[in-house]
């Protein structure tokens, strides 16, 4: 699959195929792979389809595997002429489809109104739950979703799990600049960056981005900065002093110093500048921190894990704050 990906990258670099852009600021995307499924997207021309056909043939010869044409299909842009679609499908020997269908039981082409899309799934769940009514189940379930080490059953809440995965996307957005989310999707929402707000500033954002915006406030409270050159840190609002925002001694309308003003030439903290700008408690916390290396970039870390990286299990600290004593 890595070799197949390189073939598509080479074809794209040689302008044999032209990938599609999610937005004008995003790079073109020609292919995505997941397990044994492939998603190829490009400008529909006879030459590009012939290139894709040749790539598939080379892949089959090299790997001994064959493309399943019965399970493969092509989706064209709306209003494409029928004779054009017929000619293009004959090149790849695949059928045309108006929909991507379902993947892992969920419809891929989700319309603007999501409720109708998930009606079938909700009906199945309702039917199963209704069948339990004849069973003699215990009604004492107050600790159903509470972790086991805190006296509960440890059954994960769907709502909590959904929040956790949205937070994982938020984390990836800031720590995986070459990932799909940061490279292809985030450029469309430049008005929302570097940290998305509770509501997107872009008209009609995608469902994924709406979810990221919903958990932005929670994630911002759970993330903190390890100072480097200070270029990414807001001295007043950012969480950078022992994982919390600082408290000022002077009013906010005074001259704002730069981060380098708090560091001496030898790389150590400058106590005089720090005590002049921050109150005594914050100043002591800053001096207790490791001095920043001004040549390094600032680093955003997760406060509730030992290694500073987000993981799904750390959602317990966010959604069950009363348990964490």
Secondary structure by P-SEA (a helix, b strand, c coil): caaaaaaaaaaaaaccbbbbbcccccccccccccccbbbbbccccaaaaaaaaaaaaaaaaacccccccccccccccccccaaaaaaaaaaccbbbbccccccccccccccccccccaaaaaaaaaaaaaaacccccccccccccccccccccccccaaaaaaaaaaaaaaaacccccccccccccccccccccccccccccccccaaaaaaaaaaaaaaaabbbccccccccccccccccccbbbbbccccccccccccccccccccccaaaaaacccaaaaaaaaacccccccccbbbbbccccccccccccccccccccccc
